[in-house]
Amino acid sequence: MRGGLARAGPLLRQPRYEVFPAPSTEETVLEWVPPELTVTVTASPAKGLGPTLDLTEKLSARGYRVIPHLVRAHRLVRQTEQWRRSLLERIGAGASPPAASPR
């Protein structure tokens, strides 16, 4: 391999699968994606943050390394306090709120 292909090699050996939170997504991932691969879950502007976090929890409980797309998800939540409440509900009691407000 030369040039760009040589740099792409490691990425192709450890791909990530990006999925959208839909009714059949969990079953489809379980059927087709090996658990040693990382799964990323997209946040849907139409559905909000809940389905993304729900699917993340379900796949994580099944042994997958799951990364929810939350960096820009704050755009789905109208107020910072609602964003914090949503995250705190997911990570449990006693957790500290995010240090900085989303931008």
Secondary structure as GFF3:
##gff-version 3
##sequence-region A 1 103
A	DSSP	alpha_helix	3	13	.	.	.	ID=ss1
A	DSSP	beta_strand	16	19	.	.	.	ID=ss2
A	DSSP	alpha_helix	25	32	.	.	.	ID=ss3
A	DSSP	beta_strand	38	41	.	.	.	ID=ss4
A	DSSP	alpha_helix	49	61	.	.	.	ID=ss5
A	DSSP	beta_strand	65	68	.	.	.	ID=ss6
A	DSSP	three_ten_helix	73	76	.	.	.	ID=ss7
A	DSSP	alpha_helix	80	91	.	.	.	ID=ss8
###
